[in-house]
Every structure is written in structure tokens, then in C-alpha cells.
């Protein structure tokens, strides 16, 4: 038996052709097998599809011997990004060379690999890329690939979110740092031009571009975990550029105290806390198993069940997928962060299932995830036309109306939803957050106190109590 480790490529590779993968394996002295075997050292999963789907398909195909090898720790399951990284490290070690970032062929880490490395959903990595916080190696490539430095940026972003800060709050703060740094550099460039007695010509003089990646890497959390600070040569500063001293951001000998600083206005602080509470409720109630909306379909409906006389001949066409099967597939894609693909399959389910409110609502939710709240709103309205008592659709409609700026309509939708779910603390928080936006502090305080009475989580209860008290004192 060969002393080289053995690997099996499974699924479609996203960042390299099969020939390039075989060549990389050979260069790194891996032996490639063509079928699962108990003698395998690793199975490499292609990332052209969501890794969760590929893993599930592989699990169905493995025999008992291979499963036993995996459970005994003799067999690894690797993503293709991790395999290529290990292959390059083996080649570099063999040559006695130092592995450089540019050597990470065939290009870097995929969004799925970055998500696994830093412990966040793929959806977060995609969002960071869309917002400009992560930059792929080749922006024009069909599949974005990220360098080692960008993985470190993603790791820092995950750390900044670790205390429950909302994504919107984090982005607002980081881009405030970016604008402050740009303004500083523009002022320095203008000052240099005046000193040189040359007029400032924007067409002839360029201001050095600010690296958002470096801003992220220089950022840290305050000691209470509720503010983002940036480490500079003169010490930590807040988003307004004011110097801050904070034990979490700068080590000290313990002889100085952290000053009580409020970089946000009181209204901004209250709303930021309300956003964090709402996001914690959303995370606590996010489904991890079979989603409830699938149970809304009647199990014995003929159009939702496979035909009893489905052909069984080897060359016969496979029976078409049912609405439930399509929704299950779309749900898996949605949970993995592949929202565009999930939208396509939900649309197919909506066409096949007619005007089922559950499918219309789910399609609306995945449209909202992509930021298309106008299209999502119409789907939620369609769901409610079919079932006026569909509370999930009405709550989702309220969320999209709020995102579109139609606050009175959103408030009305939340209030109607509360008639069916008066004991839902998350819904109370959403309505309270909307009341804050509308300047209705007393109404907001009342909703937060009602949510406080309905929650069993001590951390959420402490935040709600603090928020209600802050509103009562103003």
C-alpha cells in the first residue's frame, strides 16, 4: 500500500477543473481514489453547490465501512479550499520554501470556506462582500475567492459581532471610520498642495485610497462590548474621531479608569440597544430543523405527493419533484446563504403549487433577504389575500414595510399581528423599535416592558429592563 495519503474528490469543484485538482494532488503526493473506500484518508467536497447539500448526498452514498472509518477519526471530510491549502503547504514543505499568500492556488477560499473558517453563516460572508467589507481576489469571477488576508478580515468581523451587535450597527461604525480617514487624508493632501504653492487639482492629484480591510483589522470592542473602537498610533478612537481610553482596546497597568463616554446620542444608543435585542430574539427563534411552513401543506394532497404509479424502469424519466420537495430544497439553499438559487426554486414551487400562501410567503422572505423589499411586499400581500389569518406573512409584511419607510402601515401590520400573538415577546420588541423610530417613547417603553414580562432569557430581560428604564427617565 502506498505511503501517500489518499483522497477522493466528490461533487463539482468550484475553483478548479478536475484535471487541475488531480495535478495539484499529484504534486502534493496525494493518491487519488475513484470510489469511497475504508482506506481513504480524506474526501474533498466540491464547493460548486452548498456544502450542506453535498454532505447530505455523500452521507446517503457511503457504506457502513466508510462511515465507521469516519466515526473512528480515520477519515476526514474537507472542503476543496482546505484541500488546496493543504496541498500547497505540502509542496512548500517539500521544497523547503515559505508559502506565500499569492501561492494559494487555484485562487483562494470560497465564501463557504470562509464561513466555516470563521464560524459564521455563508449569508454573512455574502453580505460583507456586497457591502464592500470583503474584497474577492477577482471581482469579475463567477465564484468569488478570498485571499488569506480577507479571511483574517472576516475573522475580525465575526469577533466584532460576537457580543450581539447588529450587522447594521457594525457597518455604520466601520464606514464612519472609513469616512473619517478619507477626510483626514484629503485634508493632508490639500495642506501639502498649499505648502507647495500649487493649486489643488482633483484631476492631477489623487488622495491615497483608504483600505477598509486595514480599518476592520484595526478595530476592536470597548470594555462593555457595545461600542467599536479603532486602534491608532495615538490610541483608540471612536467613530467620531475622539480619542478614547478603554481597557478592552489598549492594555494598561490598571491605574487608570475608563472614562464614561457616549459616542452616540441618547436616542441612537436606545435604538442601537433595541436593534441588538431584536436581533437576539431573531437568532434565538431561527429554525434549525424542518421549518414549520412545510407542515402547513396537507400531507395527503395529491398534487404534493409523488405519483403512486411512478415509473421504475432504469431509463424512465424521474418523477417531477413535489411542492414540498422543492420547498425543502429551497430551504436548505436559503439556510446556506444561497438566496438567489433558493428564490429560483421557490418560484418553481409557487408555479407548481398554485397560489399556496405558504409558498408565497417563503418566496417573499427570500426576496427580503436579498434586499428586494418591494417584490417581497407583493408576495406577502398575495399570501394574505389567500389567507388573511396567516400571521407569519403579516409580520414579514410589516418588516418589509418598515424597511421601505412606510412606518404607519408597518405599525398597523404589527398591531394586527399582535391580536393573534399577544404573548410573542419578539413581536413586541419589533413594535417597540418601530415606535422609537416614530418618536413615540411612551408607547415604545410599554411594548418593551410587555416583552420583558414575556421573556425567560435573563440576558434579554436585563437588556429590556435597561432600555425601558432609559425611556422612562427621558
C-alpha positions in Angstrom: 0.0 0.0 0.0 1.2 3.5 -0.9 2.6 5.6 2.0 1.0 8.7 0.4 -2.3 9.9 1.9 -5.3 9.0 -0.2 -8.1 11.4 -1.2 -11.4 11.2 -3.2 -12.9 14.2 -5.0 -16.7 14.3 -4.5 -19.1 16.7 -6.2 -18.3 19.5 -8.6 -15.3 21.7 -7.9 -15.9 25.4 -7.9 -12.4 26.9 -8.2 -10.5 24.4 -10.4 -11.1 21.9 -13.1 -10.9 18.2 -12.3 -7.6 18.0 -14.2 -6.1 20.8 -12.2 -7.2 19.2 -9.0 -5.6 15.9 -10.0 -2.4 17.7 -10.9 -2.4 19.5 -7.6 -3.0 16.2 -5.7 -0.1 14.6 -7.6 2.3 17.5 -7.0 1.5 17.3 -3.2 1.9 13.5 -3.2 -1.7 12.5 -2.7 -3.0 9.3 -4.2 -6.5 9.9 -5.7 -9.1 7.1 -5.5 -12.1 6.9 -7.7 -14.6 5.4 -5.2 -15.2 5.6 -1.5 -13.1 3.1 0.5 -12.3 2.5 4.2 -8.6 3.1 3.2 -9.3 6.8 2.4 -7.7 9.5 4.4 -9.9 12.3 3.1 -12.9 13.1 1.0 -12.7 16.5 -0.7 -16.1 18.2 -1.2 -16.6 20.4 -4.3 -18.0 23.8 -3.5 -20.0 24.5 -6.7 -23.0 23.6 -4.6 -23.8 24.4 -1.0 -21.7 22.2 1.3 -24.7 21.1 3.3 -26.3 19.6 0.3 -23.1 17.9 -0.9 -22.5 16.5 2.6 -26.1 15.1 2.8 -25.7 13.5 -0.6 -22.4 12.0 0.3 -23.8 10.6 3.6 -26.5 8.8 1.6 -23.9 7.1 -0.6 -21.3 6.0 2.0 -21.4 2.3 3.0 -21.0 1.1 6.6 -17.3 0.5 6.4 -16.5 4.1 5.3 -18.9 5.5 7.9 -17.1 3.5 10.6 -13.7 4.9 9.4 -15.1 8.4 9.5 -16.6 8.0 13.0 -13.3 6.5 14.2 -11.4 9.6 13.1 -9.5 7.8 10.3 -11.3 9.7 7.5 -11.6 13.5 7.1 -14.2 15.5 5.2 -12.5 18.6 3.6 -13.8 21.4 1.6 -11.9 22.0 -1.7 -10.5 25.3 -0.3 -9.0 23.5 2.7 -7.6 20.7 0.4 -5.9 23.1 -1.9 -4.4 25.0 1.0 -3.0 21.7 2.5 -1.7 20.7 -0.9 0.2 23.9 -1.3 1.6 23.6 2.2 2.8 20.1 1.5 4.6 21.2 -1.7 6.1 24.2 0.0 7.4 22.0 2.9 8.8 19.5 0.4 10.7 22.3 -1.4 11.8 24.0 1.9 10.1 27.2 0.7 7.9 29.6 2.6 4.2 29.6 1.5 3.1 33.0 0.3 -0.4 34.2 0.0 -0.2 34.5 -3.7 0.7 30.8 -3.9 -2.7 29.7 -2.7 -3.8 28.2 -6.0 -6.2 27.9 -7.5 -7.2 31.3 -6.1 -8.2 31.3 -2.5 -11.1 30.5 -0.2 -14.7 30.3 -1.4 -17.5 32.1 0.6 -18.5 28.7 2.1 -14.9 28.0 3.2 -14.5 31.5 4.7 -17.8 30.9 6.6 -16.6 27.6 8.0 -13.2 29.1 9.0 -14.6 32.0 11.0 -17.8 30.3 12.2 -20.5 32.5 10.6 -23.3 31.7 8.1 -22.5 31.9 4.4 -25.1 34.7 4.2 -22.9 36.9 6.4 -19.9 36.4 4.1 -22.0 37.3 1.1 -23.4 40.4 2.9 -19.9 41.6 3.8 -18.8 41.2 0.2 -21.9 43.1 -1.1 -21.2 45.9 1.4 -17.6 46.2 0.4 -16.1 44.9 3.7 -14.7 41.8 2.0 -12.9 42.1 -1.4 -12.5 39.0 -3.6 -9.3 38.4 -5.5 -11.0 38.7 -8.9 -14.2 40.9 -8.6 -15.3 39.7 -12.1 -15.0 36.0 -11.4 -18.3 34.0 -11.3 -17.3 32.5 -7.9 -15.7 35.0 -5.5 -12.5 33.7 -4.0 -10.9 35.4 -1.0 -7.2 35.7 0.0 -5.7 34.8 3.4 -5.8 38.4 4.4 -9.5 38.6 3.6 -10.1 35.6 5.8 -8.5 37.4 8.6 -10.8 40.4 7.9 -13.8 38.0 8.1 -12.5 36.6 11.4 -12.3 40.1 12.8 -15.8 40.9 11.6 -17.1 37.8 13.3 -15.3 38.8 16.5 -16.9 42.3 16.4 -20.3 40.7 16.1 -19.6 38.2 18.9 -21.3 40.2 21.6 -24.6 40.6 19.8 -24.0 43.8 17.8 -26.3 44.1 14.8 -24.9 43.9 11.3 -26.3 47.4 10.5 -24.7 48.9 13.6 -21.3 47.3 12.8 -21.3 48.5 9.2 -22.4 52.0 10.2 -19.5 52.3 12.6 -16.8 50.9 10.3 -17.9 53.1 7.4 -17.8 56.1 9.8 -14.1 55.2 10.4 -13.6 55.0 6.7 -15.1 58.4 6.0 -13.1 60.0 8.9 -9.9 58.5 7.5 -10.7 59.7 3.9 -11.4 63.2 5.2 -8.2 63.2 7.1 -6.2 62.2 4.0 -7.9 64.7 1.8 -7.1 67.4 4.3 -3.4 66.3 4.4 -3.3 66.3 0.6 -4.7 69.8 0.4 -2.3 71.0 3.0 0.6 69.6 1.1 -0.5 71.2 -2.1 -0.9 74.6 -0.4 2.6 74.3 1.1 4.0 73.5 -2.3 2.2 76.6 -3.7 0.3 74.5 -6.2 -3.5 74.7 -6.5 -5.3 71.5 -5.6 -6.4 70.0 -8.8 -8.5 66.9 -8.3 -7.7 65.7 -11.8 -4.0 65.9 -11.3 -3.7 64.9 -7.6 -5.1 61.8 -6.1 -5.7 61.2 -2.5 -4.3 57.8 -1.2 -7.1 55.3 -1.1 -8.2 54.1 2.3 -8.0 50.3 2.8 -11.3 49.2 4.5 -9.6 45.9 5.3 -7.0 47.6 7.5 -9.7 49.6 9.2 -11.5 46.3 10.1 -8.3 44.7 11.3 -7.5 47.7 13.5 -11.0 47.7 15.1 -11.8 46.3 18.5 -14.6 46.4 21.0 -15.0 48.6 24.1 -14.9 47.1 27.5 -18.7 46.8 27.7 -18.8 45.2 24.2 -21.3 47.8 22.9 -19.0 50.2 21.0 -16.5 49.7 18.3 -13.1 51.5 18.6 -10.3 51.8 16.2 -6.7 51.4 17.3 -4.4 54.2 16.1 -0.8 55.2 16.9 -2.2 57.8 19.4 -4.5 55.3 21.0 -8.1 54.0 20.5 -10.6 56.4 18.9 -14.4 56.2 18.4 -16.3 56.6 15.2 -16.3 60.4 15.6 -12.5 60.5 15.8 -12.5 61.3 19.5 -9.7 59.7 21.5 -10.9 57.0 23.9 -9.1 55.1 26.6 -10.5 51.6 27.1 -9.1 48.6 28.8 -10.5 46.2 26.1 -8.8 48.2 23.3 -5.5 49.1 25.0 -3.6 47.2 27.7 -2.9 49.2 30.8 -1.4 48.7 34.2 -4.8 49.1 35.8 -4.0 52.5 37.4 -6.3 54.5 35.1 -10.1 54.3 34.8 -12.1 54.0 31.7 -14.0 57.3 31.2 -17.7 57.1 30.7 -18.0 58.2 27.1 -21.1 58.4 24.9 -20.1 58.5 21.3 -23.8 58.1 20.4 -26.7 60.4 21.2 -29.1 59.1 23.8 -31.7 58.3 21.1 -29.1 56.5 19.0 -28.0 54.4 22.0 -31.5 53.4 22.8 -32.3 52.4 19.2 -29.0 50.5 18.9 -29.9 48.6 22.0 -33.4 47.9 20.6 -31.8 46.6 17.4 -29.5 44.3 19.4 -32.4 42.9 21.4 -34.5 42.3 18.2 -31.6 40.5 16.6 -31.0 38.3 19.6 -34.7 37.3 19.5 -34.4 36.6 15.8 -31.3 34.4 16.4 -33.0 32.6 19.3 -36.0 31.7 17.3 -34.3 30.9 14.0 -35.3 27.4 12.8 -32.6 24.7 12.7 -34.6 21.7 11.7 -37.7 21.1 9.5 -39.2 24.6 9.1 -42.8 24.9 10.3 -44.1 26.3 7.0 -43.6 22.8 5.4 -46.1 21.4 7.9 -48.7 23.8 6.5 -49.0 21.7 3.4 -51.7 18.9 3.6 -49.7 15.7 3.6 -52.3 13.8 1.6 -52.8 16.4 -1.1 -52.4 14.5 -4.4 -50.5 17.4 -6.1 -48.0 17.4 -3.3 -47.3 13.7 -3.1 -45.3 11.6 -5.6 -47.4 9.7 -8.0 -48.2 6.1 -6.9 -47.6 4.8 -10.4 -44.2 6.5 -10.9 -42.2 4.6 -13.5 -39.5 2.3 -12.0 -37.6 1.4 -15.3 -33.9 2.3 -15.2 -34.2 4.6 -18.3 -37.6 6.0 -17.5 -37.8 9.7 -16.6 -37.7 10.6 -13.0 -40.9 11.8 -11.4 -41.2 15.5 -11.0 -40.4 16.9 -7.6 -43.4 17.8 -5.4 -44.0 21.2 -4.0 -42.8 20.1 -0.6 -39.6 18.6 -2.0 -38.9 21.8 -3.9 -39.5 23.9 -0.7 -37.3 21.6 1.3 -34.5 22.0 -1.3 -35.0 25.8 -1.4 -35.0 25.9 2.4 -31.6 24.2 2.5 -30.2 26.6 0.0 -31.7 29.6 1.9 -30.2 28.4 5.2 -26.7 28.0 3.5 -27.0 31.6 2.2 -27.6 30.8 -1.5 -30.6 33.1 -1.7 -30.6 33.6 -5.5 -30.8 29.8 -6.0 -33.4 29.5 -3.3 -35.5 32.2 -4.9 -35.5 30.3 -8.2 -36.7 27.1 -6.6 -39.3 28.8 -4.5 -40.7 30.4 -7.7 -40.8 26.9 -9.3 -42.7 25.7 -6.2 -45.1 28.6 -6.4 -45.9 27.8 -10.1 -46.3 24.2 -9.3 -48.3 24.6 -6.1 -50.6 27.3 -7.5 -51.3 30.1 -5.1 -50.4 28.4 -1.8 -49.9 31.1 0.8 -47.1 29.3 2.5 -45.0 29.2 -0.7 -45.8 32.9 -1.5 -44.7 33.9 2.0 -41.5 31.9 1.8 -40.7 33.4 -1.6 -41.3 36.8 -0.1 -38.9 36.1 2.7 -36.0 35.1 0.5 -36.6 38.2 -1.6 -36.4 40.3 1.5 -33.1 38.6 2.4 -31.8 39.9 -0.9 -33.0 43.4 -0.1 -35.8 43.4 -2.7 -38.5 44.5 -0.2 -40.8 45.9 -2.9 -41.1 42.5 -4.5 -41.2 40.8 -1.1 -44.1 43.1 0.0 -46.2 42.0 -3.0 -45.6 38.3 -2.2 -46.7 38.9 1.4 -49.8 40.7 0.2 -50.6 37.7 -2.1 -50.2 35.3 0.8 -52.6 37.4 2.9 -55.1 37.6 0.1 -55.2 33.8 0.1 -55.2 33.5 3.9 -56.0 36.7 5.9 -55.1 34.9 9.2 -51.6 34.0 8.1 -49.7 35.7 10.9 -46.2 34.9 9.7 -46.9 36.6 6.4 -48.4 39.7 8.1 -45.3 40.0 10.4 -43.0 39.6 7.4 -45.1 42.3 5.6 -44.6 44.6 8.5 -40.8 44.1 8.3 -40.7 44.9 4.6 -43.0 48.0 5.0 -40.7 49.2 7.7 -37.6 48.7 5.5 -39.4 50.6 2.7 -40.0 53.5 5.1 -43.8 53.1 5.2 -43.8 53.3 9.0 -47.5 53.9 9.7 -48.5 50.9 7.5 -45.8 48.7 9.2 -47.1 49.8 12.7 -50.7 48.8 11.7 -49.4 45.4 10.4 -47.5 44.7 13.7 -50.6 45.7 15.8 -52.9 43.4 13.8 -50.4 40.6 14.2 -50.4 41.1 18.0 -54.1 40.3 18.1 -53.2 36.8 17.1 -49.9 36.6 19.1 -50.3 38.8 22.1 -47.7 36.8 24.1 -44.9 37.0 21.4 -42.0 39.0 23.0 -40.1 39.3 19.7 -43.1 40.9 18.1 -43.5 43.3 21.0 -39.8 44.3 20.6 -40.3 44.9 16.8 -43.3 47.1 17.5 -41.4 49.0 20.2 -38.5 49.5 17.9 -40.9 51.0 15.3 -42.4 53.2 18.0 -38.9 54.6 18.7 -38.5 55.4 15.0 -41.8 57.3 15.1 -40.8 59.2 18.2 -43.4 57.5 20.4 -41.3 56.9 23.5 -44.1 56.1 25.9 -45.6 53.5 23.5 -42.2 52.0 22.9 -41.5 51.8 26.7 -44.8 50.0 27.2 -44.0 47.4 24.5 -40.5 46.7 25.9 -42.0 46.2 29.4 -44.6 43.8 28.0 -41.8 41.9 26.2 -39.8 41.9 29.5 -42.8 40.2 31.2 -42.9 37.5 28.4 -39.2 36.5 28.2 -37.4 33.9 30.2 -33.9 34.7 29.0 -32.0 36.6 31.8 -29.7 38.4 29.3 -32.5 39.6 27.1 -34.5 40.5 30.3 -31.6 42.7 31.5 -31.3 44.5 28.2 -35.1 45.1 28.0 -35.1 46.4 31.6 -32.3 48.8 30.9 -34.0 50.0 27.7 -37.3 50.5 29.4 -35.6 52.4 32.3 -33.8 54.6 29.8 -37.0 55.5 28.1 -38.8 56.2 31.4 -36.1 58.6 32.5 -36.3 60.8 29.4 
